């Protein structure tokens, strides 16, 4: 009976997510070169790299409470600007890490901010990777609820620096997309990210990584973020466990860490112990890391997030507000409307150190 209930919940989650996302428009693979306002941007030069700087924002981590409620996305942020960023499709080579590591082809979709110039190799951009939940697909973050408009406004208003945003997938061409298959895929995605996705994307677009070597990816970790929703949130926690050398900012949305256990079988104490050891052994307090965990007060999987975050925040001498915060959307449910609000609240806190 207990197992049946678990499957019912996740089937409902998948149906909710799929209905929210809609269908992939074939035109999303075309480059749509449009613009957003950049009048407030200034150009500075440091070590022969041009860095775009937006206007100052009012909220900073130094004044951010460790827990709180998210703010609603202003309606004007969802309207289309005259000038917009573009989305391009990227096919890349990877491996089937779940099965036999055989060669496979995968796809990701990449948002490029207005003004991005492929011939301008001096200007560098922060990069944000986003991961879907069960049954999702690459590119879905650019299809729902005018997210692209919101990204345009966030950049145009100086809330976030001009950034490259990647909507990727943990599925492969051989994947089983049911719950068990999804768990197997996300547990191995960190290998795809480190070995294949990150080199494919950042070898083509101008991020702060000066090359696709692991040394240069590590040197540019302050300019890289990873976030995800539902099973994408679980994936985000896994990225913190495995790829902390390459990522500084994390946005897990409505899903806890399953480094130990899985759905309904949580280990908040053991997980927090593991995080403590990870942070200490890899000097992450000094090197810097920041986790913005988020969920909704009416989210169907809120409890799993709650028990983990309560355990972590009870160790405030370790998981300080400069490194870990936990925010909730009032009446937020397990859907992309909530995800949009989490992105709006979290992204302006990244890349500010």
N, C-alpha and C positions, 0 to 999 in steps of 0.2 A: 504493500500500500504506500509506503514511504517513497519507494523508487518510482512508482507510477506518478505520484504527485510531483516529483522533481522533473520528470519528463514533460508533464503537462505544463509546468511553469515555463520551461525553456521553449516548448513549442509555441506558447503564447508570446514569449519574447520575440521569437523569430518572426511570427506573423505581424507583430506590431512594428518591428523594424522594417520589414519588407514593404508594408503598406505605407510607411512614412517616407521611404526612399524614392518610390516611383521607379519608372523605367529609365534605363540609360539611353539618352538621346544620341543617335549616331553622330550628330554634329559636335558632340563634346570632344571628339578626337581632332577637330580642326583648331588651328590657332586663331583666336579672336583678338586681334591686336587693337586694343582701345586704351583709353587713358583715364587716370584719376588726377585730381589736383595735386600739384607738388610745389606750390608757391612757398609753403612754410619750410621746405626742406633746405638744409644747408649741406655743403660738401666740405669735408675736412680730409686732410691727407696725413696718414700715419704709416710709416714703414712702406712707403710707395703703394699703399692700398687706399683707394678712395672709399670712405665710409659715409653712408647716408644717415643723417640724424633728423628725426622728427621733433616736433615741439614737446615740451615737458608735459607730463601727465600728472594729475593731482594725487593719484593713489600710488604709494610706493610700499615695498615690503617692510620698510622700516616703521611704517605707521599702520600696517595691516594686522588686524587681530588674527589670532591663530584659528579661530572658528567664527562663523557668521553665516549670513544669508546672501545669496547672489542678487545682483541688480538686474532688472528687466532690460532687455535690449531696446533702445529707443527706436520708434517706428521709422525715423528718418534713416537709420542705419540699414534698413532693409530695402530701401528704394534704390533704383538703378541710377548710377551716376552717368553723366554724359561720356566720361572717359573711364574705361574699365580695364582691369587686368585681363590676362588671357589664360586659357587652360590648354595644355598640350598633352598628348598621349605619348608615353614612353614604353617601348617594349625592351625587355632586357633578358639576358641569359642568367639562369640560376640553376639550382640542383634540387632534386626531390629528396630533401633531407630526412623526411619521415620514413621513406622506404629504402632506396638503394643508392641515393646520391647521384642518380642518373641525370644527364642534362635535360633541362626543361626551359620553356620560355614563359615569362611572366609579364604583367602589365601594371603600370602605375600611371596616375594622372597628376600633372604638376601645374599648379597655379603660379604664374609669373606676374609680379606687380607691374603696373603701368610704368613705362620708362625703361624696363629691362631691355638691354641691348646686348645681343650675343657677341657683338664685336668689341664691346667694352670689357676688356679683361681686367681692368684696374678696379672697377667698382664691385664690391663683394656684398653678399646678402646673407642674413640669418636664414635658417631653414627649419621648418616645422613638419614633422611626419605625423600623419593621422591614420588610425586603424579602425576599421568597422567592427561590428559584432557578428554573431552567428548568422550565417546565410547572406552576409553582405558581400560587397564587391569593391574593386578598385574604382575610385572616382566618385563614390556616392556622397562624399562630403561637399562636392561642388554642385550637387543636384537638388538638395533639400533646402526649402525655406529661405531662399535668397542668401545662402551663406556667402556666395561670391560677392554679392553686394556688400555684405557686412565686412568682408575682408578688405574690399575697396575703401570703405568708409574708415575702418580702423587705421589703415595706412594713410589715407588722405588727410585725416584729422590729426595725425601724429600720435595716435594712441599706441601704435606699434611701429617699429621701423619697417621700411620696405622689406618684405620677406618672401621667400619661396615656400610654398606649402604643397606637400605631397600627400595624396590620398592613395594609399597602397592597400595590399591584401595579404593575408597570411595563407590564402588558398593557392594551390597549384593546379595545373591541368589534370592531375591525377587525384585530387582531393575528394574525400567524402565530406559533404557539408552538413551532415547531421551533428548532433552534440558531441558524440565521442570522436568523430573524425575531426571536428573543429578544434577540440582540445589537443589532439595529437599535432595538428598543424601549428597552432599558436605556440606550443611548447618548443618547437624547433625554429620558429621564425627568426629568432635572434641570429641564427647562422646566415639566413638569407639576407637579413639587414646588414650585417657586418661584412659579409663576403661578396654580396651581389648587388642589392638594392642601393646601398649608399654609394658604392663606387660608380654604378651606372648613372645615378642622378647627379652626383656632385662632380663626376668626371665630365659631364656635359654642360651643367649650369654653374654660374659663378658664385660659389659659396666661399666661406673663409678657409676651406681646405685648399691648400696650395697644390696638392696632388691627391691621388687616390691611395697613397700609402697609409698604412695604419698609424704611422707616426704623425702624419699631417692631419689625419682625422682626429687623433687624440689631442693634438695641439689646438684644434679648432672647436673643441667640445663646448666652450662657452657660448657658441653661436648655433647650437643645435638643440632642438626640443622634440619630444615624442609624446603623443597623446592618443587616447582611444576610448571607445564607448562599449560597455557591456563586456563581451569577450575581448574586445579591443582594449578595454581597461585592464583585463587580466594580462593581455599582451604587453601593455605599458609597464606593469609591475615587473614582468619578466625582463623587459629591456633594462629596468633599473638593476635587476639582479645580475645580468650578463654584460650589458653594454654601457655601464657607467663611465667607462674610459672615454666614450665618444659622445655622450649625451649629458647635458647639465640640467635640463628642465624637463619635468614630467607632468602630464595631465591625465591621471586615471579617472574615468568618469563612469560611475555605477558599476563597479566590479572590484573585488579584492584580489590580493596576491594569492595565487595557487602554486607557489613554489613547492609548498607541502600540501598534499590533499587536493581536493577539487570541489565541485559544487556540493554544498551540504556537509562537507567534511573539512572544516576550517581549523587552522592552527595559528591563531593570532599571537599567542605568546611565543611560540617557536619562530614564527615569521619575524616578529619584532626582534627577537634575539639574533636571528640571522642578519637582519638589517644593521643592528648595532655592530656586529663583527665586521660586516662588509664595509661600513663607514669607517671604522677604526683602522682596519687593516689596509685600506686603500686611501687613507688620509682625505676622505671626502669633505670633512668639515672645512679643511683648509683650502682644498681645491675648489669647493663650492658645488652644491647641488640644491635643487628646489623642487618640491612636490606640491602641486595644487590638486588635492583630491576633492571630488565633487559628486554629489548625488542629489536626488529629490526627496522631499519629505513623504511623498506618496509613491516613490519608486518601489516596484515589486521586489527588487533585490537590495533594498536599502540596508536590511539587517546585516548582510555579509560585509558591507562597507563599514557599517557602524561599529561592529565588534573589532575589526582591525584598527580603525582609526582611534577608537577609545583606548585600546591597548597602547598604541604609539603615543598618543597625546598624554597618557598617564606617565610617560617617561620624558617629560618636558626638558629635563637636563640633557637629553640626547637629541630628541627630535624638536628642536627649538623653532619658534615662529619664523626665523630667517630661512629655515630649511623645509618645514612641513606645515601646511595649512589645510583646513578641512571646511569646505563651504557647501551649503545646501540651497536648493531652489524651493521656495515655499510652494507646496502643492505640486511640485514637479514629479512627473511620471517617467516611465522607462521609454522615452521616445526622443526624437531628434529635436523637438522644440526645446526640451531641457538641454540637450547637447549644445544647441546654438547659444543658450544663455551661459553655459559653462565656458565656452570658447570666448565669448565676449568679455567675461570677467577675468579669465585667467591669462589670456595672451598678453594684455598690457603689462603684466608683471614679469614677463620673460625678457631676457636680453638687456637688463637695466643696470647690471653691475659693471 
